[in-house]
Each structure stands twice: as structure tokens, then as C-alpha cells.
Amino acid sequence: MTSDDLKLICLEAIAAAIAKTGPRRGALLAKCPPLGTDAAAAWQAIMFYAAPERCGLGHQVLFTERQEAIYREISAALVSGDPLGLTASVSIH
């Protein structure tokens, strides 16, 4: 998997971890998406950065290689202050 592929996968996972309807539209989901999904890995990475007490280590222990890569990529982007190197031409709608 190339870094561009991983970036696209991360963007799709982040989009899946964001509420699409209701009063919290555009905000991170209140609960973690189902275990075993890319959205769960993205949610865990974002929530670990924002509110680590809400993260379950059990989810992280059971990550697949793909989910681990998503988690690490998003975590590194958040810590470095570079949200996945997004440009105006890339959108997560």
C-alpha cells in the first residue's frame, strides 16, 4: 500500500467516523464505530488525541495491520499538526 493509498483510506475512515445527520452533523461520532472497521481505527486515533479516557485499549489490541496503519497515520498527523497533509484539492465529503 502506497502512502497515497493510505492517505485516501485514512480520509475515508475519518469520514465514516463523523456524524452525517442530526444536530451533531460534522462532529466525531459519540461512540466508537463497530470493532474491526477502518472507521473504528480512525475514531480511536482522533479520540485518543482529544479525550484519551474515552478510548478502549481492547480495540487497539485487536486492530488488523490495516487498522494499525490507519491509527498510526492519523495519530502522527494529529501530533505533528499536519492533518494528513490535506490540501484544498482533497475533500472528505
PyMOL commands that set and color helices and strands:
alter all, ss='L'
color gray80, all
select helices_A, chain A and resi 3-16+38-50+52-54+57-61+65-80
alter helices_A, ss='H'
color red, helices_A
deselect
rebuild
show_as cartoon
